[in-house]
């Protein structure tokens, strides 16, 4: 997902099990391109929800109140229990997973554009081959304070709130680059950093005609077998699975937000026919495209 407007944010949140209306929705901001959303629910949701990939952004998830949750990465449980208030985790571009919440929640998601973080990482005096990687839940008073000021920007700065948030985003991006960047495998060894992000952007820009494994491998200067192994290592799923998930997520947005024919949506997202699209969609979401569209339009 690349955050281009508020509709992109709301679509990602609906896919992830968020309830509307949102308590806060800021951005994309004019200078940094970052976007921030806060949502809250008093009710548990035991349904296992998909946390979709966001190839154009890093995501910082900040827990505002204690949250009892389960989280899976590549079908492997990575968290089960209560996350304390004030903890956050970093989710790199391309990361997807699943989660369920067993109680009330109050969560902030901050999307930081890849281009912004690349700029900060390249300016760092540390080794050039560094990146922000997936993290467990951590507590950091600086992160909590900066995000808190973004949430309070409307009260603190009035009509200049977006300008204030933009500056805070740049401060936070510098801080994350300085304190949380880690060495990554070099380009000759594997698929990481700018090379991985290049692949993810290429996929995102060609969902109407999905690139082949050979095309992506050539983009990285790797053999197909080596590319497939390294992609799975970096993204947690095979290239084919990742591309299919992206196509279906974009198709979901088209079903929710437009009146296009099912067959046109299928063809626009690289499916050879409406029936091919329907089978893949139903296998992924458990409902047909028509049923999904109808459910999104119910009051």
Buried (B, 14 or more C-beta within 10 A) or exposed (E): BBBEEBEBBBBBBBBBBBBEEBEBBBBBBEBBBBBBBBBBBEEBBEEEBBBBBBBBBBBBBBBBBBBBBBBBBEEEEBBEEEBEBBBBBBBBBBBBBBBBBBBBBBBBBBBBBBEBBBBBBEEEEEEEBBBBBBBEBEEBEEBBEBBBBBBEBBEEBEEEBBBBBBBBBBEBBBBBBBEBBEEBBEBEEBBBBBBBBBBBBBBBEBBEEBBEBEEBBBBBEBEBEBBBBBBBEBBBBBBEBBBBBBBBBBBBBBBBEEEEEBBEBBBBBBBEEBEEBBEBBBEBBEEBBEEBBEEEEEE
